[in-house]
Amino acid sequence: MKFRRSERIIYMTHYLLENPHQLVSLTLFAERFGSAKSSISEDLAIIKETFEKCGIGTLKTVPGAAGGVKFYSRVNNRDAKMFINDLCRQLKNPDRLLPGGYLYIMDLLGHPSIMNQVGKLLASAYADEKIDAVMTVATKGIPIAHAIAAHLNVPVVVVRRDSKVTEGPTVSINYVSGSTKRIQAMVLSKRSLKEGSKVLLVDDFMKGGGTINGMISLLAEFNASVAGIAVLVEAEYSDRLINDYISLVKLKDVNEKEAAISVVEGNYFSKSIEFLQEESE
C-alpha cells in the first residue's frame, strides 16, 4: 500500500508521542511505509519543526548505523506559566483547607488531563538527565510519578510504609519526618530497583523534606543515586532538609481562622533556567 506524506507524518507523530525517550530507527518507518530513508528524514524534519514551533517537544537525531531519532517532551514557558497559574487558582479555594495547614488535592491527583500536564512539565525539566526510574511513596505521589514516568518512558517504583507478602524480600529503613520529627519506616521490594539506577524522586506535598530524605537513604541501600527531585506542592518551611528540587506550586501561608490560602508559583522556572545554563556550559 502506498502512503502519502501526510499519512506518514500523522503515523510517525503518533508513534513518537507514544514512545518518548525511545531511540527509533529510520528503518522502522522506512519498512513500514515502503519509503526511502531520505523521504523519512524529510518527514521527520517537518515533525521536528512543528513540535518545536508549537511547544510540544523536540526530536534529537542519533547518527550512525544504529542511530535514529528520539522524542523529548517539552513545554514552552508561556504554556507552563498558564497551567501553573491555573493550578494556583484552584489551590486557593478555601474549601481545600485541611487541619495542620495541608491542602486537599485528591481531586487534582485523580484528574487525568491535569496529571498529564503535571507529568509533562516535570518530565520536561529533567528531559536531558539520565533517569532509569521514578520513585515515590504510596499513595498520593503515585499518580504524579506515573504521569512523569509516562513522558520519560521509565518504570515507576513505589515505596510503602509496610511490607506486602506479594512483593517478596524487601529492604526497610527508618527515617525522621522533617516536620513532625517522628521516626517512620519505609519499605521497598528488592526486585523493584536495579543497583546503580539513577532515580527521580517525586513527592506530592513537601514540608520539611523528611519523606524525600528517607527515599534518598533508601536509594543508598540499592547503590542507586538521585537524578532529581520533583514536587507538586511545597510548603513554606524554614528548616527544610532538602534544597535541590523543582516544585510547581508553593504554599506561602495558611490562615485557618479566616480560611485564607496564599499560593504562588514554585521554583519551576528558576530551576529550569539553572538546568539550561548548566547544559550550555
Buried (B, 14 or more C-beta within 10 A) or exposed (E): EEBEEEEBBEBBBEBBBEEBBEEBBBEEBBEBBEBEEEBBBBBBEBBBEEBBEEBBBBBBEEEEEEEBBBBBBBBEEEBBBEBBEEBBEBBBEEEBBEEEBBBEBEEBBEBEEBBEBBBBBBBBBBBEEEBBBBBBBEEBBBBBBBBBBBBBBBBBBBBBEEBEEEBEEBBEBEBBBBBEEEEBEBBBBEEBBEEEBBBBBBBBBBBBBBBBBBBBEBBEBBEBBBBBBBBBBBBBBEEBBBEEBBBBBBBEEBEEEEEEBBBBBBBBBEBBEEBEEEEEE
